[in-house]
Every structure is written in C-alpha cells, then in structure tokens.
Amino acid sequence: MPRVSVFWFLAFSTFFIFSLFYSLILAAPNLFSFDTKLVYQSSKNIFLDSNSLNTIDIVIRSSDDLSQGKWQSRKCNIFSEIKKNDGNTYLFSVKFFRTLECESGNIHLSVWDDRKYTLKLKVIHESELMNSFSDYPSSDLDTIFGALEKQILSSSYDPEVILEDSSNLKEERKWKELNYTKNIVENIRLKRKEKYLVPVSGYTIWSTHARSRIPNAPRPYRAAYTDGIHHWWDVGSRLWEEVIALDDGVIVRVVPEFSWDDFQRIVHGDNLSEIQKIKNLDVLRGKQAWLKTTRWDIVLYSHLDDIYTHVYEWAVIRKGQPIGTVGISGVPDRNYTDYHLHFAIHKNPYNSSRAGKYSIDDYLLWDWYYKDKDAAYILEAHLNLFEPVLYE
C-alpha cells in the first residue's frame, strides 16, 4: 500500500474530518435575505466532545430587529444568546450539547421558525475521528500527525498574545481545532505501543489445564452449522465478574438483549456459506459489546449478563473502563455453570481506502489473532499482546 503524502492528507477533501482546515467563512450572502449579511462565523465545525469547541460565535448585520432572535436546530440541543447588540449588528453565541440525535453531517440553524436565516454546520464526534484514524496503519498516522503539527506551527496564532480582533480569533479557533485532532491522533499512536489489558481483572487468559478455551480449539458439537472452531478465548471467572475495556476505543456494536427464541435464528443446512456460519456463531455469543481499539482491532465481548448504560454504539471507552459483567447469555444450557467471558480479537486488514467505512459483516469476516496456529505458538505469542497478570 502506498504511503500517504502530506499533500494527499491536505487535499483529501472528501473525508469529512479534514474539512476542519477550511472551517472559516467570511460571507455567505446566498444563505440570507437581501438586507441581512453574515459578518463573522468562528467555524463551520462543532466538536460535541470539547468544552471549548462545542460553541461558535456568529455575527450578522441586519435591518430587521433580531434582538429577540434565537438560533434553533432541528436535530441538536443548543443554547443561543446575544452577547452584543448595537442596533443592527448582533453577536450570537451558540453552544451545542452532546446528544445521540445530534448526528454528524450538515445541520441547519435558524433565527426564526420559518428558517429565514440559515447556516450550515458540521457536527464532529470524537468517536468518528477515532473510528477513522484507528483504521490507518501506524506509518500513515505518523504522516497525518506530521501534517497536523506543520499546520499548527505555521499558524499565525500566538496563545501568549491576547487580541480580540477577528483575525486573531479566527486563527485561535483553527489552532484549537487542529490541536484537538492532533491529540486524538497522538493518543492512538501512543496506545499502539502498549499491550492490551486482560478483559477480566485479576484473571489470566491462559490456562494449561483448559486447552479447550484457547483459539482454534475444536467445537465438533456445532460443526453442522458453524465452522466447528473456537473463535478465540474463554476467560474463566465468577458469574457477574466485571468486564473491562482492554484498550481505548469506540463501541461499534451492542447486542443488549438475548432470549431463548434467538436460537431459532440459527440456519441449518448443507453447503452453508462462510458468512452464514459466522452469523450462526454470532447468535451463540448472546449479549455482546464490540470495541474498536486504537490498534484498529475489533474486540467482541460475548455471553455478557449486563451491559452498562455508558456502553452504546459510538461511545468512546477508555482503557480499563468497565463494560459489563460476565454471564451465560447465548449458551444453550440453562444450567450452565462454567462461567467465563468469551472474547475474540479480529485483526483489521489495513485497507486505508476503507477507513471508517467498514460494516458489521466486514468485522465478522476479519480473521482473529492466531487463526490456524497451534497451542504452543499461541502460548508464546499472547505474551506480546497482553499485559502480564497474576494467575488465578
């Protein structure tokens, strides 16, 4: 795969995350009536996860009386106030609050219910940036990080100089947006140098007396409707033991409910396709949460009993943060007592052209770590992947 150049990074305008480099506009007369003009807009971008970048300032000049005007949004929860008013020039401050409904893409603000005055803004979630950046190989991330640093260093904004003129305010906003993005990229780069945590605190994923729990162990009793192979690891533990995130990441899928009727979704028959066998296996995972890590892997946490409320699709999760509890959901035995967390780590195929665009089926089809490897290889290799823990 060719390396990503600085020019490509700056020119790749189709990717929404890079639009922040072109975030400032000075006029948009086509969006307003004849006697109303946009004088200043601090940014086109709203970063919902930043206390400083979730607010924008808007200055408009109008012959209409806008002293009672409130900017509104059909999708987002916002607070609008007039900070200055000299009779025909109005300085609005608009703050956005994080909600699930405030989705990415273009949204519209309006001063009146009839949407007479509108602006287009782009909502940016930290999870979207992490999801996209985590799909890049480290060499590409290094190039992106370097391009961001170059942009920051070339900025005319000086944080040591306090100036209230519009040019410095625009540079300040751009500088902050660049640093926000750089910090996300930097965190991913640093986390990739760390090993994963074992996802159940105080337990080891390796147990020499339980070879049936390791990757590639045979599962002949379900070979008729799956591939008959154990797709990764069982961590033996007590029931309701807390499960934790083994890395920083983004939740890309949650299956919050399970019932015995779900087993009816398993498809039986000859010549089942690979994806159908994998989807059959997916039913057996029960309640699940999938974490996309900074290493660009997908971690499938399975058989969960409880999934905590802060774990939802596109939530940002930090290393060591609780995800849920160990259970037996998806296990076809109501009296099952061999309690464990089943989890799998699927390896990203490193296709930068698809960064941030993978589907759930794609994730299911990714190979898991140590696929087709024997127990001796796995015993040695897993020590390089996980931080050491005390054995039970």
C-alpha positions as CSV (number, residue, x, y, z in Angstrom):
1,M,0.0,0.0,0.0
2,P,1.5,3.4,-1.0
3,R,2.4,5.8,1.8
4,V,0.1,8.7,2.5
5,S,1.8,12.0,1.5
6,V,1.3,15.4,3.2
7,F,-0.3,16.7,0.0
8,W,-2.8,13.9,-0.1
9,F,-3.7,14.5,3.5
10,L,-4.4,18.2,3.0
11,A,-6.1,17.7,-0.4
12,F,-8.4,14.8,0.6
13,S,-11.4,17.0,1.0
14,T,-14.0,14.2,0.6
15,F,-13.1,13.0,4.1
16,F,-15.2,15.0,6.5
17,I,-12.5,15.1,9.2
18,F,-10.2,17.2,7.1
19,S,-12.7,19.8,6.4
20,L,-11.8,21.5,9.6
21,F,-8.7,23.0,7.9
22,Y,-11.1,25.1,5.8
23,S,-13.5,25.9,8.5
24,L,-13.8,29.7,8.3
25,I,-16.0,31.6,6.0
26,L,-16.3,35.4,5.8
27,A,-19.6,35.8,3.9
28,A,-22.5,33.7,2.7
29,P,-25.0,36.1,1.1
30,N,-26.9,33.3,-0.7
31,L,-28.0,32.0,2.7
32,F,-29.5,35.2,3.8
33,S,-32.1,37.8,2.8
34,F,-31.1,40.9,0.9
35,D,-30.9,43.1,4.0
36,T,-29.0,40.6,6.2
37,K,-25.4,39.7,5.9
38,L,-23.1,37.3,7.8
39,V,-20.2,39.3,9.1
40,Y,-18.3,36.6,11.0
41,Q,-18.6,32.9,11.9
42,S,-16.0,31.4,14.1
43,S,-16.2,28.0,12.5
44,K,-18.2,25.6,10.4
45,N,-17.4,22.8,12.8
46,I,-19.0,21.8,16.1
47,F,-16.9,19.3,18.2
48,L,-19.5,17.9,20.6
49,D,-17.0,16.3,22.9
50,S,-15.0,19.5,23.5
51,N,-16.0,22.1,26.1
52,S,-14.3,24.8,24.1
53,L,-15.1,23.8,20.6
54,N,-18.8,22.9,21.1
55,T,-19.6,26.7,20.9
56,I,-19.4,29.1,17.9
57,D,-19.8,32.8,17.6
58,I,-21.9,34.3,14.8
59,V,-22.0,38.0,13.9
60,I,-24.8,39.1,11.5
61,R,-25.8,42.6,10.4
62,S,-29.5,43.1,9.6
63,S,-32.1,45.8,9.1
64,D,-34.5,43.5,10.9
65,D,-34.8,43.6,14.6
66,L,-33.2,40.4,15.8
67,S,-32.9,41.3,19.4
68,Q,-35.3,38.5,20.4
69,G,-33.8,36.1,17.9
70,K,-32.8,32.6,19.0
71,W,-30.9,30.2,16.8
72,Q,-32.5,26.8,16.6
73,S,-31.7,23.3,15.4
74,R,-34.0,20.5,14.3
75,K,-31.6,17.8,15.3
76,C,-29.4,19.2,18.2
77,N,-30.0,20.6,21.6
78,I,-28.5,24.1,21.7
79,F,-28.3,27.2,23.8
80,S,-28.3,30.6,21.9
81,E,-27.7,34.0,23.4
82,I,-26.9,37.5,22.1
83,K,-23.6,38.7,23.6
84,K,-23.6,42.1,21.9
85,N,-26.1,44.2,20.0
86,D,-25.6,47.7,18.6
87,G,-28.9,48.0,16.9
88,N,-28.2,46.3,13.6
89,T,-25.2,44.1,14.3
90,Y,-25.7,41.1,16.5
91,L,-23.1,38.8,18.1
92,F,-24.6,35.4,18.9
93,S,-23.0,32.7,20.9
94,V,-24.4,29.2,20.2
95,K,-23.5,26.3,22.4
96,F,-24.2,22.6,21.4
97,F,-24.9,19.9,23.9
98,R,-24.0,16.3,23.3
99,T,-27.0,14.1,22.4
100,L,-27.3,11.0,20.3
101,E,-29.8,12.8,18.0
102,C,-27.2,15.4,17.1
103,E,-25.7,13.4,14.3
104,S,-22.8,14.1,12.1
105,G,-23.2,15.8,8.7
106,N,-24.7,19.2,7.8
107,I,-27.3,20.6,10.1
108,H,-29.1,23.9,10.0
109,L,-29.6,26.7,12.5
110,S,-32.2,29.3,12.1
111,V,-33.1,32.5,13.9
112,W,-36.8,32.1,13.1
113,D,-39.1,29.1,12.9
114,D,-39.6,29.8,9.2
115,R,-35.9,29.2,8.8
116,K,-35.4,32.6,7.1
117,Y,-31.8,32.8,8.1
118,T,-29.8,29.6,7.9
119,L,-26.2,28.4,8.3
120,K,-24.8,25.0,7.5
121,L,-22.6,23.5,10.2
122,K,-20.8,20.2,10.5
123,V,-21.1,18.2,13.7
124,I,-18.0,16.2,14.6
125,H,-17.9,13.5,17.2
126,E,-14.7,12.3,18.8
127,S,-15.8,8.7,18.1
128,E,-16.0,9.4,14.4
129,L,-12.4,10.7,14.4
130,M,-11.2,7.8,16.4
131,N,-13.1,5.3,14.2
132,S,-11.5,6.7,11.1
133,F,-8.0,7.2,12.4
134,S,-7.8,3.8,14.1
135,D,-8.2,2.2,10.6
136,Y,-4.9,3.7,9.4
137,P,-1.6,1.8,9.7
138,S,0.9,3.5,12.0
139,S,3.0,4.7,9.1
140,D,0.0,6.7,7.7
141,L,-0.8,8.0,11.2
142,D,2.8,9.3,11.5
143,T,2.3,11.2,8.3
144,I,-1.0,12.6,9.4
145,F,0.4,13.6,12.7
146,G,3.3,15.4,11.0
147,A,1.0,17.3,8.7
148,L,-1.1,18.4,11.7
149,E,2.0,19.6,13.5
150,K,3.1,21.5,10.4
151,Q,-0.2,23.3,10.2
152,I,-0.1,24.2,13.9
153,L,3.5,25.5,13.7
154,S,2.7,27.6,10.6
155,S,-0.4,29.2,12.3
156,S,-0.1,32.9,13.0
157,Y,-2.0,32.4,16.2
158,D,0.1,33.1,19.4
159,P,-1.6,31.8,22.6
160,E,0.7,34.2,24.6
161,V,-0.9,37.2,22.9
162,I,-4.4,38.2,23.8
163,L,-6.0,40.0,20.9
164,E,-9.8,40.5,20.4
165,D,-9.6,41.3,16.7
166,S,-11.5,38.9,14.3
167,S,-8.3,37.7,12.5
168,N,-6.7,36.5,15.7
169,L,-10.0,34.9,16.9
170,K,-10.2,33.0,13.6
171,E,-6.7,31.8,13.9
172,E,-7.3,30.8,17.5
173,R,-10.2,28.7,16.6
174,K,-8.4,27.0,13.8
175,W,-5.4,26.4,16.0
176,K,-7.6,24.7,18.7
177,E,-9.3,22.5,16.1
178,L,-6.0,21.3,14.8
179,N,-4.7,20.6,18.3
180,Y,-8.0,18.7,19.1
181,T,-7.5,16.4,16.2
182,K,-3.7,16.1,16.7
183,N,-4.3,15.0,20.3
184,I,-6.6,12.2,19.1
185,V,-4.0,11.0,16.6
186,E,-1.3,11.2,19.2
187,N,-3.2,9.2,21.7
188,I,-3.8,6.4,19.2
189,R,-0.1,6.4,18.3
190,L,0.9,6.1,22.0
191,K,-1.7,3.5,22.8
192,R,-0.5,1.3,20.0
193,K,2.8,0.9,21.8
194,E,1.1,-0.5,24.9
195,K,-0.1,-4.1,25.4
196,Y,-3.8,-4.9,25.9
197,L,-5.3,-5.5,29.4
198,V,-6.8,-8.9,30.1
199,P,-10.5,-8.0,30.0
200,V,-11.4,-9.6,33.4
201,S,-9.3,-8.0,36.1
202,G,-7.2,-10.4,38.1
203,Y,-7.6,-13.3,35.7
204,T,-5.3,-14.8,33.1
205,I,-6.4,-15.7,29.6
206,W,-4.1,-18.7,29.5
207,S,-4.8,-21.9,31.5
208,T,-2.8,-25.0,30.7
209,H,-5.5,-27.2,32.1
210,A,-8.2,-25.8,29.8
211,R,-6.9,-26.1,26.2
212,S,-10.5,-26.1,25.1
213,R,-10.7,-22.4,26.0
214,I,-8.0,-21.2,23.6
215,P,-8.2,-20.0,20.0
216,N,-8.7,-22.8,17.3
217,A,-9.8,-25.4,19.8
218,P,-12.2,-27.8,18.1
219,R,-16.0,-27.5,18.6
220,P,-17.3,-30.6,16.8
221,Y,-20.7,-30.5,18.5
222,R,-21.7,-27.4,16.5
223,A,-19.8,-28.2,13.2
224,A,-23.1,-28.8,11.4
225,Y,-24.0,-25.1,11.5
226,T,-20.7,-23.3,12.2
227,D,-17.1,-23.9,11.1
228,G,-16.6,-26.1,14.3
229,I,-13.8,-24.0,15.6
230,H,-13.4,-21.9,18.8
231,H,-13.0,-18.3,17.7
232,W,-10.7,-17.1,20.4
233,W,-10.6,-17.2,24.2
234,D,-12.6,-18.1,27.2
235,V,-11.5,-16.3,30.4
236,G,-12.8,-18.4,33.3
237,S,-14.2,-16.3,36.2
238,R,-17.1,-16.0,38.6
239,L,-20.6,-15.1,37.5
240,W,-21.1,-11.3,37.3
241,E,-17.4,-10.5,37.4
242,E,-16.8,-7.1,35.9
243,V,-15.5,-7.0,32.3
244,I,-13.2,-4.1,31.3
245,A,-12.0,-2.4,28.1
246,L,-8.6,-3.8,27.2
247,D,-7.8,-0.6,25.3
248,D,-9.1,2.9,24.4
249,G,-11.6,2.6,21.6
250,V,-15.1,3.1,20.2
251,I,-18.1,0.9,20.7
252,V,-19.2,-0.1,17.2
253,R,-21.9,-2.7,18.1
254,V,-24.1,-3.6,21.1
255,V,-26.5,-6.5,21.3
256,P,-28.2,-5.6,24.6
257,E,-30.8,-8.4,24.8
258,F,-30.9,-12.1,24.5
259,S,-33.7,-14.7,24.7
260,W,-34.0,-18.4,24.1
261,D,-36.1,-17.6,21.0
262,D,-32.9,-16.2,19.4
263,F,-31.6,-19.7,18.8
264,Q,-34.3,-20.1,16.2
265,R,-32.4,-17.6,14.0
266,I,-29.7,-20.3,13.5
267,V,-29.8,-21.5,10.0
268,H,-29.2,-25.3,9.4
269,G,-28.5,-27.0,6.1
270,D,-25.9,-28.3,3.8
271,N,-23.4,-26.1,2.0
272,L,-23.9,-23.1,4.3
273,S,-21.8,-20.0,3.2
274,E,-19.0,-18.8,5.4
275,I,-20.9,-15.7,6.4
276,Q,-24.0,-17.7,7.3
277,K,-21.9,-20.0,9.6
278,I,-20.3,-16.9,11.2
279,K,-23.8,-15.4,11.7
280,N,-24.9,-18.6,13.3
281,L,-22.0,-18.4,15.6
282,D,-22.9,-14.8,16.3
283,V,-26.2,-15.9,17.8
284,L,-24.3,-18.1,20.3
285,R,-22.4,-15.0,21.6
286,G,-25.6,-13.8,23.3
287,K,-25.4,-10.2,24.7
288,Q,-22.4,-8.5,23.2
289,A,-20.4,-5.3,23.0
290,W,-17.8,-4.7,20.3
291,L,-14.9,-2.4,20.9
292,K,-12.8,-1.0,18.1
293,T,-9.3,-0.4,19.6
294,T,-6.5,2.0,18.8
295,R,-4.7,-0.8,17.2
296,W,-7.6,-0.9,14.7
297,D,-8.7,-4.4,16.0
298,I,-12.3,-5.3,16.9
299,V,-12.8,-6.9,20.3
300,L,-16.0,-9.0,20.6
301,Y,-17.1,-9.3,24.3
302,S,-19.7,-12.1,24.5
303,H,-22.0,-14.0,26.8
304,L,-22.4,-10.9,28.9
305,D,-25.1,-10.7,31.6
306,D,-25.2,-6.9,32.0
307,I,-24.0,-4.2,29.6
308,Y,-23.6,-0.8,31.3
309,T,-25.6,2.2,30.2
310,H,-22.5,4.2,29.2
311,V,-21.7,1.4,26.6
312,Y,-23.7,2.2,23.5
313,E,-22.8,2.4,19.8
314,W,-20.2,5.2,19.0
315,A,-19.4,5.7,22.7
316,V,-15.8,6.4,23.4
317,I,-14.4,4.0,26.0
318,R,-11.1,4.3,27.9
319,K,-8.7,1.5,28.7
320,G,-9.7,-0.2,31.9
321,Q,-13.2,1.3,32.0
322,P,-16.0,-1.2,32.9
323,I,-18.1,-2.5,30.1
324,G,-20.4,-5.0,31.7
325,T,-20.5,-8.3,33.6
326,V,-19.8,-12.0,32.9
327,G,-22.9,-14.1,32.1
328,I,-24.1,-17.1,30.2
329,S,-26.3,-15.4,27.5
330,G,-26.1,-17.3,24.2
331,V,-25.1,-20.6,25.9
332,P,-27.7,-23.3,25.0
333,D,-27.7,-24.7,28.5
334,R,-30.0,-23.1,31.2
335,N,-28.0,-24.8,34.0
336,Y,-24.5,-23.8,32.7
337,T,-22.0,-23.1,35.5
338,D,-18.6,-23.0,33.7
339,Y,-18.7,-19.2,33.9
340,H,-16.4,-17.3,31.6
341,L,-16.0,-14.3,29.4
342,H,-15.7,-15.3,25.7
343,F,-13.9,-12.7,23.7
344,A,-12.3,-12.5,20.3
345,I,-9.9,-10.0,18.7
346,H,-10.4,-9.6,15.0
347,K,-7.5,-8.1,13.0
348,N,-8.1,-5.1,10.8
349,P,-6.9,-5.8,7.2
350,Y,-5.2,-2.4,7.0
351,N,-7.1,-1.0,3.9
352,S,-6.8,2.7,4.3
353,S,-9.2,3.4,1.4
354,R,-12.0,2.0,3.6
355,A,-11.0,3.7,6.8
356,G,-14.1,4.4,8.8
357,K,-16.4,2.7,6.3
358,Y,-16.5,-0.9,7.5
359,S,-19.8,-2.8,8.2
360,I,-20.7,-5.3,10.9
361,D,-20.4,-8.1,8.3
362,D,-16.9,-6.9,7.5
363,Y,-15.9,-7.1,11.1
364,L,-17.3,-10.6,11.4
365,L,-15.2,-11.8,8.4
366,W,-11.9,-10.4,9.7
367,D,-9.5,-13.1,10.8
368,W,-8.9,-13.5,14.5
369,Y,-5.5,-13.3,16.1
370,Y,-3.6,-16.7,15.9
371,K,-6.0,-18.2,13.4
372,D,-4.7,-21.7,12.4
373,K,-1.9,-21.5,14.9
374,D,-1.2,-24.3,17.4
375,A,-1.3,-24.1,21.2
376,A,2.5,-23.8,21.6
377,Y,2.6,-20.8,19.3
378,I,-0.3,-19.1,21.0
379,L,1.2,-19.7,24.4
380,E,4.3,-17.8,23.4
381,A,2.7,-15.1,21.2
382,H,-0.1,-14.0,23.5
383,L,2.6,-12.7,26.0
384,N,3.4,-10.0,23.5
385,L,-0.2,-8.9,23.1
386,F,-1.4,-8.7,26.8
387,E,0.0,-7.1,29.9
388,P,1.1,-9.7,32.5
389,V,-1.4,-10.6,35.2
390,L,-1.4,-12.7,38.3
391,Y,-2.7,-16.2,37.7
392,E,-5.8,-17.5,39.5
